[in-house]
Amino acid sequence: MTTRSVILGTGSALPRRCVSNAELAETVDTTDAWIVERTGIRFRYIAGEGETTATLATDAARRALAAAGIAADAVDLIVLATATPDQTFPATATKVQAALGIDDCVAFDVQAVCSGFLYALSVADSMIRTGAARTALVIGAETFSRILDWEDRATCVLFGDGAGAIVLGAEQGSDRGILATRLHADGRHNQLLYVDGGPSTTETVGKVRMRGREVFRHAVVNLAAVMNEVLEQAGVSADAIDWLVPHQANARILDATARKLGLPPEKVVMTVDRHANTSAASVPLALDAAVADGRIRRGDLVVLEAMGGGFTWGASILRY
């Protein structure tokens, strides 16, 4: 009998401080109208003192566990996607493990930037399918504000901080769960979206650098292609999709991708206006928002997709 990874609960967490475009314009050469027209972003949350990737991830994990009705000690796998870990090592996932009071489980980080949650989901799904795990926490968490150049208006207006989490459980013979996932990477495009630092190069953390126009062009093409791939793999037509939960990078990318797939706007979950681009946290944050407000219901067919620096990109289709 086939074992599937089923989403048992979702959760999310945001920093205390919400920053509007108007507030940002007080210190950055920009305007609310400029940001909204080009990105659709109106607000973002910025981590303050005592708020880190690990603390946000832990809060999101606790909420996902509560929604699933599962105790933390039932978790035997934690996969945390982040490009902004608390430390170079150990893995931020182990800090979450300790904070949750879990004495022993597999815990590690995955780094694929904005596609990180899709990569982490695929890893956890594979381990559940093979029997290496039964109950997994899959988390996307970022504090991107800590690696932004606040004098570069081309990047600093785009990003925010936050975390999203899901609990995956093994179920046999279920018609729900993850149906198919497709992942890609192409390192030839490193210089289009990257951080200009690292332990083995500059011995510094570095700052985000991006060539936005080129990223936009690749994103629309790659995301439409990978979603067609995952639909074909699952044997599902685009018109059967109930919800598309995309990476929340830019409203124009979301609109263009939906048009390429022939999906109406009302089937696309959009939170970029409230959260900005939270990198690996983006997809699980949007998923939790749509579950919490009742849009996504049990039995709905949902597609998740993301693209990030590297380039990395991917999509997953699941029956919620």
Buried (B, 14 or more C-beta within 10 A) or exposed (E): EEBBBBBBBBBBBBBEBBBEBEBBBEEBEBBBEBBBEBBBBBBBBBBEEEBBBBBBBBBBBBBBBEBBEBEBEBBBBBBBBBBBBBEEEEBBBBBBBEBBEBEEBBBBBBBBBBBBBBBBBBBBBBBBBEEEBBBBBBBBBBBBBBBBBEEBBBBBBBBBBBBBBBBBBBBEEBEBBBBBBBBBBEEEBEEBBBBBBEEEEEEEBBBBBBEBEEBBEBBBBBBBBBBBBBBEBBEBEBEEBBBBBBBBBBBBBBBBBBEBBEBEEEBBBBBBBBBBBBBBBBBBBBBBBBBBEEBBEEEBBBBBBBBBBBBBBBBBBBBB
